[in-house]
Amino acid sequence: MSIISDVVMSASVAVGNAASRERDRDMETVHEDGRPKALGERARQRWNAIAKEGFGKVVVSQTAHLGAKELAKRLTNETAKRVFKEIGKRPIAAASAALFAFDTARDGLRLAKGDIDGREFAERMGGNGVGLVGAAGGAWVGSMVGTLAMPIVGTMVGSVIGGVIGGIGGDTYGRSKVRSIIGDDEDIDDDDIDDDED
């Protein structure tokens, strides 16, 4: 049962991570000739992008611990070897580390190309890190609640729902904390608006 639990939890973390990163997706709303895309076409485009990314992240989550074990065998540095050996024993930790590295590399490429600025990169990093912790915690709590309601099926459904809720909540919290640290609060108080109108 432990292997099945690890598979379900790792997949739930991946689904939670994909859901939390949805706000960063740039979607084309108009055709090349300037005509707006129909709602159904935009929905289909978004669904295809979500399914593709979700599938890729689930595959990464299921194979990350195998990669960590292989790295532990091949590395010569003893400290790194021990770290990867321990990560390889914990599929959820391996999945989280691999997903964090994947999203960080992708956002780093966007930063280098000028698609996002340094503040947005920092915000995404904070949201991604806390979102993965939230997804893991949510998946664990969801699996426990689901198991109490209906063993096996409830465990899987609860784990996925918990992973999504935890991932989105953690991502939102992480981003707001980064914004408060770097002083980039986009929220304007109602008092400020009233003062401007006077």
C-alpha positions in Angstrom: 0.0 0.0 0.0 2.9 2.3 0.6 4.0 2.3 -3.1 0.4 3.1 -4.2 0.2 5.9 -1.6 3.5 7.3 -2.8 2.3 7.2 -6.5 -1.0 8.9 -5.6 0.6 11.6 -3.4 3.3 12.4 -5.9 0.7 12.7 -8.7 -1.5 14.9 -6.5 1.5 17.2 -5.8 2.0 17.5 -9.6 -1.7 18.2 -10.2 -1.7 20.8 -7.4 1.5 22.4 -8.9 0.0 22.6 -12.4 -3.2 24.1 -11.0 -1.3 26.7 -9.0 0.8 27.8 -12.0 -2.3 28.3 -14.2 -2.4 32.0 -13.5 1.0 32.4 -15.2 -0.2 30.9 -18.5 -0.2 33.3 -21.5 -3.0 32.4 -23.9 -3.7 34.0 -27.3 -7.1 35.6 -27.3 -7.0 36.8 -30.9 -6.1 35.2 -34.3 -3.1 36.3 -36.3 -5.4 38.5 -38.4 -6.8 40.3 -35.3 -10.1 38.6 -35.0 -11.0 37.6 -31.4 -11.1 33.8 -30.8 -14.4 32.3 -29.9 -14.9 31.3 -26.2 -15.1 27.6 -27.1 -11.8 27.9 -29.0 -10.1 29.7 -26.1 -11.5 27.1 -23.7 -10.2 24.2 -25.9 -6.8 25.9 -26.2 -6.5 26.3 -22.4 -7.7 22.7 -21.7 -5.1 21.3 -24.1 -2.4 23.3 -22.5 -3.4 22.3 -19.0 -3.7 18.6 -20.0 -0.3 18.7 -21.7 1.5 20.4 -18.8 -0.4 18.3 -16.2 0.6 15.1 -18.0 4.2 16.2 -18.2 4.3 17.1 -14.5 2.7 13.8 -13.4 5.4 11.9 -15.4 8.1 14.0 -13.8 6.6 13.4 -10.3 6.6 9.7 -10.9 10.1 9.4 -12.2 11.9 12.0 -10.1 12.8 9.6 -7.3 14.4 7.2 -9.8 16.5 10.1 -11.2 17.6 11.1 -7.6 18.6 7.5 -6.9 20.6 7.4 -10.2 22.3 10.7 -9.4 23.2 9.3 -5.9 25.1 6.4 -7.6 27.0 8.6 -10.1 28.0 11.7 -8.1 31.4 11.8 -6.6 30.7 14.5 -3.9 29.8 12.6 -0.7 27.4 15.3 0.6 25.5 15.6 -2.7 25.5 11.8 -2.9 23.8 11.5 0.5 21.3 14.3 -0.3 20.2 12.6 -3.5 20.1 9.2 -1.8 17.7 10.5 0.8 15.5 12.3 -1.8 15.4 9.1 -3.8 13.8 7.3 -0.8 11.0 9.9 -0.6 9.0 10.1 -3.8 7.0 13.2 -2.7 10.1 15.1 -1.8 11.7 14.1 -5.1 8.6 15.1 -7.0 8.5 18.5 -5.3 12.2 19.2 -5.9 11.9 18.2 -9.6 8.8 20.3 -10.1 10.4 23.3 -8.4 13.5 23.0 -10.6 11.4 22.6 -13.7 9.3 25.7 -13.0 12.3 27.8 -11.9 14.2 26.9 -15.0 11.2 27.8 -17.2 10.7 31.2 -15.4 14.4 31.8 -15.5 14.3 31.4 -19.3 11.3 33.9 -19.4 13.3 36.3 -17.3 16.4 36.0 -19.6 14.2 36.6 -22.7 12.6 39.7 -21.0 9.1 38.2 -20.9 9.0 38.8 -17.1 10.9 41.2 -14.9 12.9 40.4 -11.7 10.0 41.2 -9.4 7.7 38.9 -11.2 10.4 36.2 -11.2 10.8 36.5 -7.4 7.0 36.4 -6.9 6.7 33.3 -9.0 9.6 31.6 -7.2 8.0 32.3 -3.8 4.6 31.2 -4.9 6.1 28.0 -6.5 8.0 27.0 -3.4 5.2 27.6 -0.9 2.7 26.2 -3.4 4.5 22.9 -3.6 4.6 22.7 0.2 0.9 23.5 0.3 0.2 20.9 -2.4 2.1 18.2 -0.5 0.3 19.1 2.8 -3.1 19.3 1.1 -2.6 16.0 -0.7 -1.7 14.3 2.6 -4.7 15.8 4.5 -7.0 15.1 1.6 -5.9 11.5 1.4 -6.6 11.1 5.1 -10.1 12.6 4.9 -10.8 10.7 1.7 -9.7 7.4 3.3 -12.1 8.0 6.2 -15.0 8.6 3.8 -14.2 5.8 1.3 -11.0 3.8 1.3 -9.0 3.6 -2.0 -11.3 5.8 -4.2 -11.7 8.4 -1.5 -8.0 8.4 -0.8 -7.2 9.2 -4.5 -10.0 11.8 -4.9 -9.2 13.4 -1.6 -5.5 13.5 -2.3 -6.0 15.2 -5.7 -8.5 17.7 -4.3 -6.3 18.5 -1.3 -3.3 18.9 -3.6 -5.1 21.4 -5.8 -6.5 23.4 -2.9 -3.1 23.3 -1.1 -1.2 24.2 -4.2 -3.3 27.2 -5.1 -3.5 28.4 -1.5 0.2 28.0 -1.0 1.0 29.7 -4.3 -1.2 32.7 -3.4 0.2 33.0 0.1 3.8 32.7 -1.2 3.3 35.4 -3.8 1.7 37.8 -1.4 4.6 37.3 1.1 7.2 38.0 -1.6 5.2 41.1 -2.7 5.2 42.4 0.9 8.9 41.7 1.3 9.9 43.5 -1.8 7.4 46.3 -1.2 5.4 45.8 -4.4 1.8 45.8 -3.1 -0.5 46.2 -6.0 -3.6 46.6 -3.8 -4.7 50.1 -3.4 -6.7 51.0 -0.2 -10.1 52.6 -0.6 -8.9 55.5 1.5 -6.2 56.2 -1.1 -8.8 56.3 -3.9 -11.0 58.6 -1.9 -8.0 61.0 -1.2 -7.2 61.1 -4.9 -10.8 62.0 -5.8 -10.8 65.0 -3.4 
